[in-house]
Amino acid sequence: MKLFTLFSILFVFTSSQIQKQEIKLDGEYKMIYETEYTSENCIIKINGATYVKKLNNGSKKKGKITEQKLKVVKLFFLRDYASELEVEVMGDTYKPSDTIYFRTKKIGEKDNPDDIVVSSGQLIKIK
């Protein structure tokens, strides 16, 4: 009985420590794509609802950020002004980290029930 009580207390204590933390997208990140989109690797500066990407080849892309709050999760959508790709970032995590994962979708196929993911990658906090 004592062993059961000890494990119960330990379980309650550890489960209360694992809570979702909301991500705030703001500042400067290194954006690293996987697979064939590595040419889009860049430094992205996020300021409020807008961002500027500085690609490795020196060109810049500007875009806007929209938020969508669902029952369980908050999502951020990053959309370049001159592109049909949209980056989707989940707005919470279970552990504090400087790395945030994202996935990229085509705008026209976004409402497809299969949610076709074109690529994925990481945002690594710089500043």
Buried (B, 14 or more C-beta within 10 A) or exposed (E): EEEEEEEEEEEEEEEEEEEEEEBEBBEBBBBBBEEEBEEBBBBBBBEEEEBBBBBEEEEEBEBEBEEEEEEEEBBBBBBBEEBEBBBBBBBEBEEEEEEBEBBBBBEEEEEEEEEEEBBBBBBBBEE
